[in-house]
Amino acid sequence: MKRPIFSHIHKEGYVFGSLFFVGAVLLWHVHPYLGKLGLILTAWCLYFFRNPNRVVPQRDGLIVSPADGVVQLIRTVVPPKELGLGKVPLTRVSVFMNVFNVHINRAPVEGTVEVIHYHKGKFFNAELDKASEHNERQLFCVKTEDGKKVGFIQIAGLIARRIRCDVVEGQKVSRGERFGLIRFGSRVDVFLPKGVAPLVALGQKTIAGETVIGDFQSKEKPREGHVV
């Protein structure tokens, strides 16, 4: 069953959509073709801010993707000190979102938000590895009920200029719960806890809140994949 494209629009979409529409009307008075272009951009703006519901897997131990997009990088690196995850290298899964993906981000695990840290930075292409260290970003760490910690980071991209956070420290979140968004094109990194293998492969498409990227209970080795 297909989901309607405009079934849900994030509230910011109505604000920006209204601005785009006013611009389209003004352009129409300059030339009808420019006005039509403005209407197309208005429709794209609403499409960008779509906020669909998702079917979140409920089994204990699952870690879901926080973003729609493509698995761009899987690296073993030391997590940022702000996350409080220690100095031991962990597996980092990076999901890149282009301007056509849903940009509502969702919590990868259920637990309590222990850390929220904003870091002002630059705006390199979010597909580059250096974006994790140099770009504007918002860091989160969620502690599960049994004491495990999962860190994840919203990273602004080349044309993204706003990271929105809708949760606060100390707040409890459910797996797959919406926690913010990034405008317009960006990336989200997830640090899997030690011993948890990535259950996605490079180039794989992910759906926020639905695609399982890790499992505390699984003994499976890092998953590989190939294009067919």
MARROPA-192087 format. One line per 5 residues: number of its first residue (from 1); their letters; for each residue x, z, y of N, C-alpha, C. Coordinates in Angstrom, 2 decimals, decimal comma. Example, Ala and Ser with C-alpha at 12.3 -4.5 7.8 and 13.67 -1.06 7.14 Angstrom:
BEGIN
1	AS	13,19 7,80 -5,69 12,30 7,80 -4,50 13,20 7,80 -3,30; 12,85 7,08 -2,25 13,67 7,14 -1,06 12,90 7,87 0,03
This chain:
BEGIN
1	MKRPI	0,85 0,00 -1,20 0,00 0,00 0,00 0,89 0,00 1,25; 0,76 -1,01 2,08 1,61 -1,15 3,25 1,17 -0,17 4,35; 2,16 0,38 5,07 1,87 1,28 6,16 1,70 0,47 7,43; 0,66 0,75 8,24 0,50 0,05 9,51 1,69 0,31 10,42; 2,20 -0,74 11,06 3,40 -0,61 11,89 3,17 0,38 13,03
6	FSHIH	2,01 0,30 13,67 1,76 1,15 14,83 0,84 2,32 14,49; 0,85 2,74 13,21 -0,04 3,82 12,80 0,31 5,13 13,50; 1,59 5,36 13,77 2,02 6,55 14,48 3,12 6,16 15,47; 2,99 6,61 16,70 3,98 6,35 17,73 4,45 7,69 18,28; 5,77 7,89 18,35 6,31 9,11 18,93 5,90 9,18 20,41
11	KEGYV	5,69 10,38 20,91 5,19 10,54 22,28 6,11 9,91 23,32; 7,41 9,86 23,05 8,32 9,20 23,99 8,05 7,70 24,05; 7,49 7,16 22,96 7,19 5,74 22,93 6,15 5,35 23,96; 5,17 6,23 24,19 4,14 5,93 25,18 4,71 5,94 26,59; 5,68 6,84 26,83 6,32 6,90 28,14 7,11 5,63 28,41
16	FGSLF	7,98 5,28 27,48 8,80 4,09 27,66 7,96 2,81 27,57; 6,95 2,82 26,69 6,07 1,67 26,58 5,35 1,40 27,89; 4,92 2,46 28,57 4,25 2,31 29,86 5,19 1,70 30,89; 6,44 2,16 30,90 7,42 1,62 31,85 7,70 0,14 31,56; 7,82 -0,19 30,26 8,04 -1,59 29,90 6,84 -2,44 30,31
21	FVGAV	5,63 -1,90 30,15 4,42 -2,66 30,49 4,33 -2,91 32,00; 4,65 -1,88 32,78 4,65 -2,05 34,24 5,66 -3,12 34,63; 6,83 -3,09 33,99 7,83 -4,12 34,25 7,32 -5,50 33,89; 6,57 -5,60 32,79 6,03 -6,89 32,37 5,03 -7,43 33,39; 4,21 -6,55 33,94 3,23 -6,97 34,95 3,95 -7,48 36,19
26	LLWHV	4,97 -6,77 36,61 5,73 -7,20 37,79 6,41 -8,55 37,53; 6,97 -8,71 36,32 7,61 -9,98 35,98 6,61 -11,12 35,93; 5,37 -10,81 35,52 4,33 -11,84 35,43 4,05 -12,44 36,81; 4,14 -11,59 37,83 3,92 -12,08 39,20 5,06 -12,95 39,67; 6,23 -12,78 39,06 7,37 -13,64 39,40 7,23 -14,98 38,68
31	HPYLG	6,95 -14,89 37,36 6,74 -16,11 36,57 6,07 -15,71 35,26; 5,04 -16,44 34,82 4,33 -16,10 33,58 5,24 -15,99 32,35; 6,26 -16,85 32,27 7,16 -16,78 31,12 7,92 -15,46 31,08; 8,33 -14,99 32,27 9,00 -13,70 32,34 8,04 -12,57 31,96; 6,79 -12,73 32,36 5,78 -11,74 32,00 5,57 -11,67 30,50
36	KLGLI	5,53 -12,84 29,86 5,38 -12,87 28,39 6,56 -12,20 27,71; 7,76 -12,46 28,26 8,95 -11,81 27,71 8,84 -10,29 27,86; 8,32 -9,85 29,00 8,13 -8,43 29,22 7,14 -7,82 28,25; 6,09 -8,56 27,90 5,10 -8,05 26,94 5,72 -7,96 25,54; 6,57 -8,94 25,21 7,25 -8,89 23,92 8,15 -7,65 23,84
41	LTAWC	8,87 -7,38 24,93 9,73 -6,20 24,97 8,91 -4,90 24,92; 7,73 -4,92 25,51 6,85 -3,75 25,45 6,42 -3,47 24,02; 6,05 -4,54 23,30 5,66 -4,39 21,90 6,84 -3,89 21,07; 8,05 -4,42 21,36 9,23 -3,95 20,63 9,48 -2,47 20,89; 9,30 -2,04 22,14 9,51 -0,64 22,50 8,59 0,27 21,69
46	LYFFR	7,32 -0,09 21,59 6,38 0,72 20,80 6,78 0,70 19,32; 7,23 -0,47 18,87 7,68 -0,60 17,48 8,89 0,30 17,22; 9,81 0,37 18,19 11,00 1,20 18,05 10,63 2,67 17,87; 9,62 3,13 18,59 9,25 4,54 18,57 8,20 4,86 17,50; 8,01 3,97 16,54 7,03 4,26 15,50 7,46 5,50 14,71
51	NPNRV	6,48 6,25 14,25 6,74 7,55 13,65 5,90 7,71 12,38; 6,22 6,95 11,34 5,38 6,95 10,13 5,53 8,22 9,31; 4,51 8,52 8,53 4,60 9,62 7,57 5,46 9,18 6,40; 6,02 10,14 5,69 6,87 9,85 4,54 6,48 10,74 3,36; 6,76 10,26 2,16 6,51 11,02 0,94 7,81 11,72 0,56
56	VPQRD	7,90 13,02 0,79 9,14 13,78 0,61 9,17 14,39 -0,80; 10,21 14,08 -1,59 10,33 14,68 -2,93 10,45 16,20 -2,83; 9,77 16,90 -3,76 9,65 18,35 -3,63 10,48 19,16 -4,61; 11,18 18,55 -5,53 11,95 19,35 -6,48 13,08 20,08 -5,78; 13,30 21,34 -6,20 14,37 22,15 -5,63 15,73 21,48 -5,86
61	GLIVS	16,61 21,62 -4,87 17,97 21,14 -5,02 18,24 19,77 -4,45; 17,20 19,05 -4,05 17,40 17,69 -3,56 17,82 17,68 -2,09; 18,69 16,74 -1,76 19,11 16,49 -0,38 18,68 15,07 -0,04; 17,86 14,92 1,00 17,33 13,60 1,34 18,03 13,04 2,57; 17,91 11,74 2,72 18,52 11,09 3,87 17,82 11,54 5,16
66	PADGV	18,59 11,84 6,20 17,99 12,23 7,47 17,57 11,04 8,33; 17,92 9,83 7,88 17,66 8,66 8,72 17,34 7,42 7,91; 16,56 6,53 8,51 16,39 5,18 7,98 17,63 4,39 8,32; 18,04 3,48 7,46 19,18 2,65 7,79 19,96 2,21 6,58; 21,24 2,04 6,76 22,14 1,57 5,71 23,31 2,54 5,58
71	VQLIR	23,68 2,86 4,34 24,84 3,71 4,10 26,08 2,91 4,49; 26,65 3,26 5,64 27,76 2,49 6,19 29,12 3,00 5,72; 29,23 4,33 5,56 30,50 4,94 5,18 30,27 6,10 4,23; 31,16 6,26 3,28 31,22 7,47 2,45 32,68 7,89 2,43; 32,98 9,01 3,05 34,36 9,47 3,21 34,46 10,94 2,79
76	TVVPP	35,67 11,35 2,42 35,96 12,76 2,19 36,81 13,24 3,35; 36,24 14,09 4,20 36,91 14,53 5,42 36,62 16,01 5,66; 37,45 16,63 6,50 37,21 18,01 6,92 36,08 18,00 7,94; 35,04 18,78 7,73 33,91 18,78 8,67 34,30 19,39 10,01; 33,62 19,03 11,09 33,90 19,63 12,40 33,77 21,15 12,35
81	KELGL	34,65 21,83 13,05 34,67 23,30 13,00 33,37 23,90 13,52; 32,67 23,17 14,42 31,43 23,69 14,99 30,35 23,91 13,94; 30,44 23,20 12,81 29,44 23,34 11,76 29,61 24,63 10,96; 30,80 25,20 10,99 31,04 26,43 10,25 31,07 26,22 8,74; 31,54 25,05 8,31 31,57 24,73 6,88 32,94 24,92 6,26
86	GKVPL	33,89 25,45 7,03 35,22 25,69 6,50 36,16 24,51 6,72; 37,37 24,62 6,16 38,40 23,61 6,34 38,64 22,75 5,11; 37,84 22,95 4,09 37,98 22,15 2,87 37,29 20,80 3,07; 37,95 19,68 2,76 37,32 18,36 2,90 36,04 18,26 2,08; 35,01 17,67 2,69 33,72 17,47 2,04 33,34 16,00 2,11
91	TRVSV	32,43 15,60 1,24 31,94 14,22 1,26 30,99 14,03 2,42; 31,30 13,04 3,23 30,45 12,70 4,39 29,77 11,37 4,14; 28,45 11,36 4,17 27,67 10,14 4,01 27,14 9,75 5,39; 27,46 8,53 5,82 27,06 8,06 7,15 25,99 6,98 7,03; 24,85 7,21 7,67 23,75 6,24 7,66 23,64 5,62 9,05
96	FMNVF	23,80 4,30 9,11 23,74 3,58 10,38 22,34 3,04 10,61; 21,81 3,27 11,82 20,49 2,77 12,20 20,65 1,66 13,23; 20,06 0,50 12,98 20,05 -0,53 14,00 18,77 -0,39 14,84; 18,60 -1,26 15,83 17,49 -1,09 16,78 16,13 -1,39 16,15; 16,11 -1,87 14,92 14,84 -2,17 14,27 14,43 -1,10 13,26
101	NVHIN	15,30 -0,14 13,00 14,97 0,95 12,08 14,11 2,00 12,78; 13,36 2,78 11,98 12,71 3,97 12,50 13,79 4,95 12,92; 13,68 5,51 14,13 14,74 6,38 14,64 14,36 7,86 14,65; 13,26 8,22 14,03 12,92 9,62 13,87 13,80 10,19 12,76; 14,51 11,27 13,05 15,40 11,89 12,06 14,72 13,08 11,39
106	RAPVE	15,07 13,30 10,12 14,41 14,33 9,31 15,43 15,24 8,64; 15,07 16,50 8,48 15,96 17,49 7,88 16,26 17,13 6,42; 17,53 17,11 6,03 17,88 16,74 4,65 17,55 17,82 3,62; 17,47 19,08 4,05 17,18 20,18 3,13 16,25 21,18 3,81; 15,67 22,05 3,00 14,85 23,13 3,52 15,72 24,35 3,76
111	GTVEV	15,49 25,03 4,87 16,28 26,22 5,15 16,15 26,65 6,60; 17,13 27,43 7,06 17,15 27,94 8,42 18,25 27,26 9,22; 17,92 26,81 10,41 18,90 26,16 11,27 19,85 27,22 11,81; 21,09 27,19 11,34 22,08 28,19 11,77 22,88 27,72 12,97; 23,12 26,42 13,06 23,98 25,90 14,13 23,34 24,67 14,76
116	IHYHK	23,31 24,65 16,09 23,02 23,45 16,86 24,07 23,38 17,96; 24,85 22,32 17,95 25,94 22,21 18,92 25,98 20,80 19,48; 25,84 20,69 20,80 25,89 19,39 21,46 27,29 19,12 21,97; 27,77 17,89 21,73 29,12 17,50 22,17 29,02 16,21 22,97; 29,35 16,31 24,25 29,32 15,12 25,10 30,51 14,24 24,76
121	GKFFN	30,28 12,93 24,69 31,37 12,04 24,32 31,14 10,62 24,78; 31,82 9,69 24,11 31,77 8,28 24,48 30,69 7,55 23,67; 30,67 6,23 23,79 29,63 5,45 23,13 30,22 4,24 22,42; 31,12 4,51 21,46 31,66 3,43 20,63 30,57 2,94 19,68; 30,81 1,79 19,09 29,91 1,28 18,06 29,76 2,34 16,96
126	AELDK	28,52 2,73 16,65 28,29 3,81 15,67 28,74 3,43 14,27; 28,99 2,14 14,01 29,45 1,72 12,70 30,92 2,08 12,46; 31,66 2,35 13,55 33,08 2,64 13,42 33,29 4,09 13,00; 34,33 4,30 12,19 34,61 5,65 11,69 34,94 6,61 12,83; 35,60 6,11 13,89 36,00 6,98 14,98 34,81 7,51 15,78
131	ASEHN	33,63 6,94 15,58 32,44 7,42 16,29 32,15 8,87 15,95; 32,51 9,30 14,74 32,25 10,68 14,31 33,01 11,69 15,16; 34,15 11,28 15,72 34,98 12,20 16,49 34,88 12,00 17,99; 34,56 10,78 18,43 34,63 10,48 19,86 33,28 10,27 20,54; 32,25 9,93 19,79 30,96 9,64 20,43 30,17 10,89 20,78
136	ERQLF	29,24 10,72 21,70 28,29 11,79 22,01 27,53 12,13 20,73; 27,35 13,43 20,46 26,74 13,79 19,19 26,11 15,19 19,25; 25,22 15,43 18,31 24,56 16,72 18,17 24,75 17,19 16,73; 25,34 18,38 16,57 25,67 18,88 15,24 24,68 19,96 14,80; 24,36 19,93 13,50 23,42 20,89 12,92 23,99 21,44 11,61
141	CVKTE	23,66 22,68 11,32 23,94 23,25 10,01 22,71 24,02 9,56; 22,21 23,68 8,38 21,04 24,36 7,82 21,47 25,13 6,58; 21,08 26,40 6,51 21,38 27,25 5,37 20,15 27,40 4,51; 20,27 27,03 3,23 19,14 27,11 2,32 18,86 28,55 1,93; 17,74 28,77 1,27 17,34 30,11 0,89 18,34 30,77 -0,05
146	DGKKV	19,02 29,95 -0,87 20,00 30,52 -1,80 21,43 30,50 -1,24; 21,56 30,31 0,07 22,85 30,47 0,72 23,71 29,23 0,85; 23,26 28,09 0,39 24,04 26,86 0,52 23,87 26,30 1,93; 24,94 25,64 2,42 24,90 25,08 3,76 25,07 23,57 3,74; 24,28 22,89 4,54 24,38 21,44 4,68 24,50 21,12 6,17
151	GFIQI	25,57 20,41 6,52 25,77 20,01 7,91 25,40 18,56 8,12; 24,86 18,25 9,28 24,54 16,86 9,60 24,65 16,66 11,11; 24,91 15,42 11,50 25,24 15,13 12,89 24,52 13,87 13,36; 23,82 13,98 14,49 23,27 12,80 15,16 24,37 12,24 16,07; 24,66 10,96 15,95 25,73 10,34 16,73 25,18 9,19 17,54
156	AGLIA	25,36 9,24 18,85 24,92 8,15 19,71 25,78 6,92 19,46; 25,20 5,74 19,64 25,91 4,50 19,36 26,29 3,74 20,61; 26,54 2,46 20,43 27,01 1,60 21,52 26,00 1,49 22,65; 24,71 1,36 22,29 23,68 1,24 23,32 22,75 2,44 23,34; 23,00 3,41 22,46 22,20 4,64 22,49 22,67 5,53 23,64
161	RRIRC	21,73 6,11 24,35 22,10 6,93 25,50 21,32 8,24 25,56; 20,65 8,59 24,48 19,89 9,82 24,51 19,69 10,35 23,09; 20,13 11,58 22,86 19,88 12,27 21,60 18,85 13,34 21,86; 17,77 13,31 21,12 16,70 14,29 21,31 16,67 15,26 20,13; 16,62 16,54 20,44 16,55 17,58 19,42 15,25 18,35 19,58
166	DVVEG	14,49 18,49 18,50 13,19 19,17 18,56 13,16 20,49 17,80; 14,34 21,02 17,45 14,40 22,32 16,76 15,35 23,23 17,51; 15,31 24,54 17,17 16,19 25,52 17,81 16,88 26,33 16,73; 17,97 26,97 17,09 18,68 27,83 16,14 17,78 28,97 15,68; 17,83 29,27 14,39 16,99 30,31 13,82 15,67 29,80 13,30
171	QKVSR	15,36 28,55 13,59 14,09 27,97 13,14 14,18 27,55 11,67; 13,11 27,76 10,94 13,05 27,31 9,56 12,50 25,90 9,53; 13,12 25,05 8,72 12,67 23,67 8,59 12,44 23,35 7,12; 11,54 22,43 6,88 11,27 21,95 5,53 12,06 20,68 5,27; 12,34 20,41 4,01 13,00 19,15 3,66 12,11 18,00 4,14
176	GERFG	12,71 17,06 4,87 11,96 15,92 5,36 11,23 16,15 6,66; 11,33 17,34 7,22 10,65 17,63 8,49 11,35 16,93 9,64; 10,59 16,41 10,56 11,15 15,74 11,73 11,90 16,76 12,60; 13,12 16,39 13,03 13,86 17,32 13,89 14,37 16,67 15,16; 14,19 15,35 15,32 14,64 14,70 16,54 14,74 13,20 16,38
181	LIRFG	15,33 12,55 17,38 15,52 11,10 17,34 16,69 10,72 18,23; 17,12 9,46 18,12 18,18 8,93 18,96 17,72 7,58 19,49; 17,90 7,34 20,78 17,61 6,03 21,36 18,94 5,34 21,68; 19,17 4,10 21,45 18,47 3,05 20,71 19,50 2,45 19,77; 19,62 2,81 18,58 20,66 2,32 17,68 21,76 3,36 17,54
186	SRVDV	22,01 3,86 16,36 22,89 5,02 16,25 23,23 5,31 14,79; 23,60 6,57 14,51 24,05 6,93 13,17 23,85 8,42 12,94; 23,67 8,78 11,67 23,58 10,19 11,28 24,53 10,43 10,11; 25,40 11,44 10,25 26,31 11,84 9,19 25,77 13,07 8,47; 25,95 13,12 7,16 25,59 14,30 6,37 26,80 14,74 5,57
191	FLPKG	27,12 16,03 5,64 28,21 16,58 4,84 27,62 17,26 3,61; 27,91 16,68 2,45 27,42 17,25 1,20 28,27 18,45 0,81; 27,66 19,54 0,34 28,43 20,72 -0,07 29,40 20,38 -1,20; 30,43 21,20 -1,35 31,43 20,99 -2,38 30,77 20,95 -3,76; 31,16 19,95 -4,55 30,61 19,81 -5,89 29,36 18,95 -5,97
196	VAPLV	28,82 18,52 -4,82 27,64 17,67 -4,81 28,08 16,22 -4,58; 27,83 15,37 -5,55 28,24 13,97 -5,46 27,20 13,15 -4,71; 27,63 12,14 -3,95 26,68 11,26 -3,27 25,91 10,40 -4,27; 24,60 10,38 -4,16 23,77 9,60 -5,07 23,28 8,32 -4,41; 24,05 7,84 -3,44 23,80 6,55 -2,82 25,11 5,78 -2,80
201	ALGQK	25,02 4,46 -2,64 26,21 3,62 -2,63 26,34 2,92 -1,28; 27,54 2,48 -0,98 27,78 1,75 0,26 26,87 0,52 0,34; 26,26 0,32 1,49 25,38 -0,82 1,68 23,94 -0,58 1,27; 23,67 0,57 0,67 22,31 0,88 0,22 21,43 1,24 1,42; 20,20 0,77 1,40 19,24 1,13 2,44 18,62 2,49 2,11
206	TIAGE	18,41 3,27 3,15 17,82 4,59 2,96 16,54 4,74 3,78; 15,67 5,61 3,32 14,45 5,95 4,04 14,48 7,44 4,33; 14,37 7,78 5,60 14,45 9,19 6,01 13,38 10,02 5,33; 13,81 11,13 4,74 12,87 12,03 4,10 12,48 11,66 2,70; 12,86 10,45 2,24 12,47 9,98 0,92 13,65 9,71 0,00
211	TVIGD	14,67 9,02 0,52 15,81 8,65 -0,31 16,68 9,87 -0,61; 16,90 10,13 -1,89 17,74 11,25 -2,31 19,20 10,84 -2,21; 19,99 11,57 -1,42 21,41 11,24 -1,27 22,31 12,24 -1,98; 21,73 13,35 -2,45 22,50 14,36 -3,18 21,58 15,31 -3,91; 22,14 16,04 -4,89 21,32 16,94 -5,70 22,18 18,12 -6,17
216	FQSKE	21,82 19,32 -5,73 22,58 20,51 -6,12 22,59 20,71 -7,63; 21,56 20,22 -8,31 21,43 20,46 -9,74 22,01 19,35 -10,60; 22,39 18,24 -9,99 22,87 17,10 -10,76 24,36 17,21 -11,07; 24,74 16,73 -12,24 26,14 16,67 -12,65 26,65 15,23 -12,63; 25,86 14,35 -12,09 26,22 12,93 -12,03 27,43 12,73 -11,13
221	KPREG	28,28 11,77 -11,50 29,42 11,42 -10,69 28,95 10,59 -9,49; 29,81 10,44 -8,47 29,43 9,61 -7,31 28,87 8,27 -7,75; 27,73 7,92 -7,21 27,05 6,71 -7,65 27,69 5,47 -7,05; 27,80 4,44 -7,86 28,32 3,16 -7,41 27,21 2,12 -7,47; 27,38 1,07 -6,70 26,38 0,00 -6,71 27,01 -1,33 -6,33
226	HVV	26,33 -2,41 -6,65 26,80 -3,73 -6,24 25,61 -4,60 -5,86; 25,86 -5,55 -5,01 24,81 -6,44 -4,51 24,51 -7,51 -5,54; 23,24 -7,74 -5,86 22,84 -8,78 -6,80 21,84 -9,71 -6,15
